[in-house]
Amino acid sequence: MTEYRPLPDDRRDVLFEYVSYAFSPTDGPPEYDPDEHDTPRARMGSPRGLYPDGAPAEADPLSVCKHHWFDARVRGDLHPVPGLSAVATPPEHRRSGYVRDLLEGALKEYRDRNARFSVLWPFRYRFYRQYGWDTANQTLAIDCEPEALASAAADGNAGDGGHGREDGQYRRIEAGDYDRLEAAYEADSRRYGLSIDRTEKWWRHRVFERWDDDPFVYGWERAGEIRGYLVYRISGEWGDRTMHVDELAAVDSEAYRRLLAFCGDHDSQVNAVRLREPEDSLLPDIATDPDELDCELEDGPMVRIVDIAQSLSALSYPETDLDVRLAVSDPLADWNDGVFAISIDDGVATCERIHDEPSSGDADARLDIAALSQLAVGARSAGRLERTGRLEGAPAAVDALGRAFSETEVYLRDGF
């Protein structure tokens, strides 16, 4: 038997050592130095441990994780969506089912806190998929020479070099002025599901800080207002340098082009630019020569419903009517195993479990918790899930689910 509980504050060394060895095994088990490692960034989040049942407070955990208590946008509204991170088990305790126990404990805590969804960045997708998480969105990685961005920006702007700088300027932004970026972030992120509501601590210690070298943050300002910004790093040696744009947010297409121009202006310093963009990035459409862009879709974070009845009852829906019975299987949370009656009347939903066995024969449609999670946040449509064999049901039921759970743009940009 095991026990899931908070990791004592004086055992943060264990969290550091477990996580460091799990994700950097070539360095060997590291030694914790509080002067170096006990930073505000490292202290973000709530660490948890899995222990042998009845183990004393000073005992070493069998496995650890950390929770970030986010609010994130789902179908237009903010909901509690905790982020799960730093899942690690030392070699001597692996292959014993402890991670499963840890994840089960995490979901129970999320449920007690009335969380709607859980998100994570996986080390391997198939590992977390077996426990009910699935891909929330993909990220578009774009590699190009800086000149390609300069030309894309110039095509849409008149003025100095095509950049139109006479009515705006670039400004370097320091962490203390993070609030100047909030309006641009909000305007850009509100278009995407699972965008988090960033706190001051998150801005200061996750956006403006990195584990190694801190990034540069620049904004494009017009009439005293930051209309867009980018967060970037530069790596490599002279003659072979790359500008890594980890985040780019803009209130409109003009601001977006100005930020592309900023990247293009680094042509004397870098040989390549690598941007991480949402799947619906404008860049491939506005590039003068799309052949100059090397684009690759990469799987991003994963998402999971915490409690079906609570989560589906809390979401906002279009003004449509729905009355279906869903049979859902969940490998980890027994409260999600069964048949659920979902009713929507003029956009207001109720959801309740009516059978505790998904094999009950009176369901209109069947799917697992991972597929339902993607459907709920808008990452996959009912039609796509049906075509890929992940949703089974009568055509009328699939169509009704498609109307209630329309596919939306989802983009969780924050790593954790």
C-alpha positions as CSV (number, residue, x, y, z in Angstrom):
1,M,0.0,0.0,0.0
2,T,1.1,3.5,-0.7
3,E,0.2,7.0,0.5
4,Y,0.1,10.2,-1.6
5,R,0.9,13.4,0.4
6,P,2.7,16.8,0.2
7,L,6.5,16.7,0.1
8,P,7.8,18.4,3.3
9,D,9.5,21.7,2.5
10,D,12.7,20.6,4.1
11,R,12.9,17.7,1.6
12,R,13.1,19.8,-1.6
13,D,16.5,18.3,-2.1
14,V,14.8,15.0,-2.8
15,L,12.6,16.5,-5.5
16,F,15.6,18.2,-7.1
17,E,17.7,15.0,-7.1
18,Y,14.9,12.7,-8.4
19,V,14.0,15.1,-11.2
20,S,17.5,16.0,-12.2
21,Y,18.5,12.4,-12.5
22,A,15.3,11.5,-14.3
23,F,15.8,14.1,-17.0
24,S,19.6,14.5,-17.1
25,P,20.9,10.9,-16.5
26,T,24.3,11.5,-18.1
27,D,25.2,13.8,-15.2
28,G,24.5,11.2,-12.6
29,P,22.6,11.8,-9.3
30,P,23.4,15.5,-8.5
31,E,24.1,17.0,-5.1
32,Y,21.6,19.6,-3.9
33,D,23.0,23.0,-3.1
34,P,20.3,25.3,-1.6
35,D,22.3,28.4,-2.4
36,E,22.3,27.5,-6.1
37,H,19.1,25.5,-6.5
38,D,16.6,27.0,-4.0
39,T,15.5,29.8,-6.4
40,P,12.1,31.5,-6.7
41,R,11.6,29.7,-10.0
42,A,12.4,26.3,-8.5
43,R,9.9,27.0,-5.6
44,M,7.0,27.5,-7.9
45,G,4.5,24.8,-7.7
46,S,3.4,22.4,-5.0
47,P,5.5,19.2,-4.7
48,R,3.9,15.9,-3.8
49,G,5.4,12.5,-3.0
50,L,4.3,8.9,-2.9
51,Y,5.3,7.0,0.2
52,P,5.0,3.5,1.7
53,D,1.9,3.5,3.8
54,G,2.6,4.8,7.3
55,A,6.1,6.1,6.4
56,P,7.5,8.8,8.7
57,A,7.7,12.4,7.5
58,E,11.4,12.2,7.0
59,A,11.2,9.1,4.8
60,D,12.3,9.3,1.2
61,P,9.4,9.1,-1.3
62,L,9.0,6.4,-3.8
63,S,8.0,8.8,-6.5
64,V,7.5,12.6,-6.8
65,C,5.6,15.2,-8.8
66,K,4.7,18.9,-8.8
67,H,1.4,20.7,-9.4
68,H,1.0,24.2,-10.8
69,W,-2.5,25.6,-9.9
70,F,-3.4,27.3,-13.2
71,D,-6.6,28.8,-14.4
72,A,-6.9,28.2,-18.1
73,R,-9.3,29.1,-20.8
74,V,-11.7,26.3,-22.0
75,R,-14.4,27.2,-24.5
76,G,-14.2,30.9,-23.7
77,D,-14.1,30.8,-19.9
78,L,-11.4,30.4,-17.3
79,H,-11.5,27.1,-15.3
80,P,-9.2,25.5,-12.8
81,V,-6.7,23.5,-14.9
82,P,-3.7,22.3,-12.8
83,G,-0.5,21.5,-14.6
84,L,1.3,18.3,-13.6
85,S,5.1,18.3,-13.9
86,A,8.3,16.9,-12.5
87,V,7.1,13.3,-12.4
88,A,10.1,11.2,-11.4
89,T,10.9,7.9,-9.8
90,P,14.5,6.8,-8.8
91,P,15.8,3.7,-10.5
92,E,15.4,1.5,-7.5
93,H,11.7,2.1,-7.3
94,R,10.8,1.8,-11.0
95,R,8.6,-0.9,-12.6
96,S,6.6,-1.2,-9.4
97,G,3.4,0.7,-10.4
98,Y,4.3,3.7,-8.3
99,V,3.7,6.3,-11.0
100,R,0.2,5.0,-11.5
101,D,-0.4,5.4,-7.8
102,L,1.1,8.9,-7.9
103,L,-1.2,9.9,-10.9
104,E,-4.2,8.4,-9.2
105,G,-3.4,10.5,-6.0
106,A,-3.0,13.6,-8.1
107,L,-6.4,13.2,-9.8
108,K,-8.1,12.7,-6.5
109,E,-6.5,15.9,-5.2
110,Y,-7.5,17.7,-8.4
111,R,-11.1,16.5,-7.9
112,D,-11.1,17.6,-4.3
113,R,-10.0,21.1,-5.5
114,N,-12.8,21.2,-8.1
115,A,-10.3,21.2,-11.0
116,R,-11.8,20.7,-14.4
117,F,-8.9,19.4,-16.5
118,S,-5.3,18.4,-16.0
119,V,-2.5,19.3,-18.4
120,L,1.1,18.1,-18.7
121,W,4.1,18.0,-21.1
122,P,5.0,14.3,-21.5
123,F,8.3,12.6,-21.8
124,R,6.6,10.0,-23.9
125,Y,3.0,10.3,-25.3
126,R,2.1,6.6,-25.1
127,F,3.0,6.5,-21.4
128,Y,0.5,9.1,-20.4
129,R,-2.1,8.1,-23.0
130,Q,-2.5,4.8,-21.2
131,Y,-3.6,6.7,-18.1
132,G,-6.2,8.9,-19.9
133,W,-4.3,12.0,-21.1
134,D,-4.1,12.8,-24.8
135,T,-2.6,15.5,-27.1
136,A,-4.1,18.9,-26.6
137,N,-2.5,20.7,-29.5
138,Q,0.4,20.7,-31.8
139,T,3.1,23.3,-32.1
140,L,4.4,24.6,-35.5
141,A,8.2,24.8,-35.5
142,I,9.4,27.1,-38.3
143,D,13.1,27.3,-39.3
144,C,14.3,29.9,-41.8
145,E,16.9,32.5,-42.6
146,P,16.3,35.9,-41.0
147,E,15.9,37.4,-44.5
148,A,12.8,35.4,-45.0
149,L,11.1,37.1,-42.1
150,A,12.3,40.5,-43.2
151,S,10.6,40.1,-46.6
152,A,7.4,38.7,-45.0
153,A,7.2,41.7,-42.8
154,A,8.0,44.2,-45.6
155,D,5.2,42.9,-47.8
156,G,2.6,44.2,-45.4
157,N,4.2,47.5,-44.2
158,A,5.2,50.7,-45.9
159,G,7.8,53.1,-44.6
160,D,11.4,52.7,-43.5
161,G,12.7,49.5,-45.2
162,G,9.1,48.3,-45.3
163,H,8.9,48.2,-41.5
164,G,7.0,51.5,-41.0
165,R,9.0,52.4,-37.9
166,E,8.1,56.1,-38.0
167,D,4.9,55.3,-35.9
168,G,6.3,52.8,-33.5
169,Q,9.5,51.5,-31.8
170,Y,11.0,48.4,-30.3
171,R,11.7,48.4,-26.5
172,R,13.5,45.9,-24.4
173,I,11.2,44.9,-21.5
174,E,12.6,43.9,-18.1
175,A,10.8,41.6,-15.6
176,G,9.7,44.5,-13.5
177,D,7.6,45.8,-16.4
178,Y,5.9,42.5,-17.2
179,D,2.5,44.2,-16.8
180,R,3.2,46.2,-20.0
181,L,2.9,42.9,-21.9
182,E,-0.3,41.6,-20.3
183,A,-2.7,43.3,-22.8
184,A,-0.9,41.9,-25.8
185,Y,-0.7,38.4,-24.2
186,E,-4.4,38.6,-23.4
187,A,-5.4,39.7,-26.9
188,D,-3.3,36.9,-28.5
189,S,-4.1,34.1,-26.1
190,R,-7.8,34.6,-25.7
191,R,-8.2,33.0,-29.2
192,Y,-6.8,29.7,-27.9
193,G,-8.1,27.1,-25.6
194,L,-6.0,26.1,-22.6
195,S,-4.2,29.5,-22.5
196,I,-3.3,30.1,-18.9
197,D,-4.1,33.2,-16.9
198,R,-0.6,34.2,-16.0
199,T,0.2,35.5,-12.5
200,E,2.9,38.0,-11.6
201,K,5.1,35.1,-10.4
202,W,4.7,33.2,-13.6
203,W,5.6,36.2,-15.7
204,R,8.7,37.0,-13.6
205,H,10.1,33.5,-13.0
206,R,8.9,31.5,-15.9
207,V,8.7,33.9,-18.8
208,F,11.6,36.2,-18.0
209,E,13.7,33.5,-16.4
210,R,15.2,30.2,-17.6
211,W,17.1,27.5,-15.8
212,D,20.3,28.6,-17.5
213,D,20.5,31.9,-19.4
214,D,17.6,34.2,-19.2
215,P,15.9,35.2,-22.5
216,F,15.7,38.6,-24.1
217,V,12.2,40.1,-24.2
218,Y,11.4,42.9,-26.6
219,G,8.1,44.7,-27.3
220,W,6.9,46.7,-30.2
221,E,5.3,49.9,-28.9
222,R,3.0,52.4,-30.6
223,A,1.5,55.4,-28.9
224,G,2.8,54.3,-25.5
225,E,1.2,50.8,-25.8
226,I,2.9,47.5,-26.2
227,R,1.2,46.0,-29.3
228,G,3.2,42.8,-29.4
229,Y,6.3,41.2,-27.9
230,L,8.7,38.3,-28.4
231,V,10.8,36.2,-26.0
232,Y,13.9,34.7,-27.5
233,R,17.4,33.3,-27.0
234,I,20.5,33.1,-29.2
235,S,22.6,30.0,-29.3
236,G,25.7,28.8,-31.2
237,E,29.1,30.2,-32.1
238,W,29.9,33.2,-34.4
239,G,29.0,32.2,-37.9
240,D,26.6,29.5,-36.9
241,R,24.1,31.2,-34.5
242,T,20.4,30.6,-34.2
243,M,17.7,32.9,-32.8
244,H,15.2,30.8,-30.9
245,V,11.8,32.6,-30.6
246,D,10.1,30.8,-27.8
247,E,7.0,33.1,-27.7
248,L,5.6,35.7,-30.0
249,A,2.3,37.5,-29.2
250,A,0.6,40.3,-31.1
251,V,-2.7,42.1,-30.9
252,D,-3.1,42.2,-34.7
253,S,-1.4,41.4,-38.0
254,E,0.5,44.7,-38.1
255,A,2.1,44.1,-34.7
256,Y,2.9,40.5,-35.8
257,R,4.7,41.8,-38.9
258,R,6.7,44.3,-36.9
259,L,7.9,41.4,-34.7
260,L,8.9,39.4,-37.8
261,A,10.8,42.5,-39.0
262,F,12.6,42.6,-35.6
263,C,13.8,39.0,-36.2
264,G,14.8,39.8,-39.7
265,D,16.9,42.7,-38.5
266,H,19.2,40.1,-36.8
267,D,20.6,39.0,-40.1
268,S,24.0,40.3,-39.3
269,Q,24.1,38.3,-36.0
270,V,22.4,35.0,-36.7
271,N,22.2,32.5,-39.6
272,A,18.9,31.1,-38.7
273,V,15.7,31.8,-36.8
274,R,13.5,29.1,-35.2
275,L,10.0,30.1,-34.1
276,R,7.5,28.1,-32.1
277,E,4.0,29.1,-33.3
278,P,0.5,27.8,-33.0
279,E,-0.7,25.5,-35.7
280,D,-2.7,28.4,-37.3
281,S,0.4,30.6,-37.6
282,L,0.0,33.4,-40.1
283,L,3.7,33.2,-41.2
284,P,3.3,30.5,-44.0
285,D,0.5,32.6,-45.5
286,I,2.3,35.9,-45.5
287,A,5.8,34.7,-46.4
288,T,7.0,36.1,-49.7
289,D,8.4,32.6,-50.6
290,P,6.9,29.8,-48.4
291,D,9.7,27.5,-49.8
292,E,12.1,29.5,-47.6
293,L,10.3,28.2,-44.5
294,D,11.0,24.7,-43.1
295,C,7.8,23.9,-41.1
296,E,7.3,20.9,-38.9
297,L,4.3,20.1,-36.7
298,E,5.3,18.8,-33.2
299,D,3.0,17.2,-30.6
300,G,2.6,19.6,-27.7
301,P,1.1,19.1,-24.2
302,M,-1.6,16.6,-23.1
303,V,-4.9,17.1,-21.5
304,R,-7.3,15.1,-19.3
305,I,-10.7,15.5,-17.8
306,V,-10.6,15.3,-14.0
307,D,-14.3,14.6,-13.3
308,I,-16.7,14.1,-16.2
309,A,-19.9,15.1,-14.4
310,Q,-18.4,18.2,-12.8
311,S,-16.3,19.3,-15.8
312,L,-19.0,18.9,-18.6
313,S,-21.6,20.6,-16.4
314,A,-19.3,23.6,-15.9
315,L,-18.5,24.4,-19.6
316,S,-20.2,26.9,-21.8
317,Y,-22.0,25.6,-24.9
318,P,-23.7,27.0,-28.0
319,E,-27.4,27.5,-27.8
320,T,-28.2,24.0,-28.9
321,D,-30.1,21.1,-27.4
322,L,-28.4,17.8,-26.6
323,D,-29.6,14.7,-24.8
324,V,-27.2,11.8,-25.1
325,R,-25.9,8.9,-23.0
326,L,-22.1,8.4,-23.2
327,A,-20.4,5.3,-22.1
328,V,-16.9,6.2,-21.0
329,S,-14.0,4.0,-19.8
330,D,-11.3,5.5,-17.6
331,P,-8.2,3.4,-16.6
332,L,-7.3,5.6,-13.6
333,A,-10.4,7.4,-12.1
334,D,-13.2,5.0,-11.2
335,W,-15.6,7.9,-10.8
336,N,-15.3,8.5,-14.6
337,D,-16.0,4.8,-15.5
338,G,-19.6,4.3,-16.5
339,V,-22.5,5.8,-18.5
340,F,-23.2,9.5,-18.3
341,A,-26.4,11.4,-19.2
342,I,-25.5,14.7,-20.8
343,S,-28.3,17.3,-21.4
344,I,-27.9,20.8,-22.9
345,D,-30.8,23.2,-23.0
346,D,-30.1,26.6,-24.5
347,G,-26.4,26.4,-23.8
348,V,-26.8,25.2,-20.1
349,A,-25.6,21.7,-19.5
350,T,-26.2,19.0,-16.8
351,C,-24.2,15.8,-16.7
352,E,-24.6,12.9,-14.3
353,R,-23.4,9.3,-14.1
354,I,-26.4,7.0,-14.4
355,H,-24.5,3.6,-14.5
356,D,-21.1,2.7,-13.0
357,E,-20.3,0.2,-15.8
358,P,-19.4,1.5,-19.3
359,S,-20.5,-1.8,-20.7
360,S,-24.2,-0.9,-20.0
361,G,-26.1,-1.4,-23.2
362,D,-28.2,1.8,-23.2
363,A,-25.5,4.2,-24.3
364,D,-25.9,6.3,-27.5
365,A,-22.1,6.6,-28.0
366,R,-18.9,5.1,-26.5
367,L,-15.4,6.5,-26.1
368,D,-12.5,6.5,-23.6
369,I,-11.6,9.4,-21.3
370,A,-8.7,10.5,-23.5
371,A,-10.9,11.0,-26.5
372,L,-13.6,12.7,-24.4
373,S,-11.0,15.1,-23.0
374,Q,-9.9,16.1,-26.5
375,L,-13.6,16.5,-27.5
376,A,-14.4,18.6,-24.5
377,V,-11.5,21.2,-24.9
378,G,-12.0,21.4,-28.7
379,A,-8.8,19.6,-29.7
380,R,-10.7,17.0,-31.8
381,S,-14.1,17.1,-33.4
382,A,-16.7,14.3,-32.9
383,G,-16.5,13.5,-36.6
384,R,-12.7,13.1,-36.5
385,L,-12.9,10.9,-33.4
386,E,-15.6,8.8,-35.1
387,R,-13.5,8.5,-38.3
388,T,-10.4,7.3,-36.4
389,G,-12.4,4.7,-34.5
390,R,-12.2,6.5,-31.1
391,L,-15.8,7.4,-30.9
392,E,-18.5,4.8,-31.6
393,G,-22.2,5.7,-31.9
394,A,-25.2,6.3,-34.0
395,P,-24.8,9.0,-36.7
396,A,-27.4,11.2,-34.9
397,A,-25.5,11.0,-31.6
398,V,-22.2,11.8,-33.3
399,D,-23.7,14.8,-35.1
400,A,-25.3,16.0,-31.9
401,L,-22.0,15.8,-30.1
402,G,-20.3,17.7,-32.9
403,R,-22.8,20.5,-32.6
404,A,-22.3,20.7,-28.8
405,F,-18.5,20.3,-28.8
406,S,-17.3,22.2,-31.8
407,E,-13.6,22.0,-32.7
408,T,-11.7,25.1,-31.6
409,E,-8.1,26.4,-31.7
410,V,-6.2,25.0,-28.7
411,Y,-2.7,26.3,-27.9
412,L,-1.0,25.9,-24.5
413,R,2.3,27.7,-25.1
414,D,3.6,27.7,-21.5
415,G,6.1,24.9,-20.5
416,F,6.2,23.8,-16.9
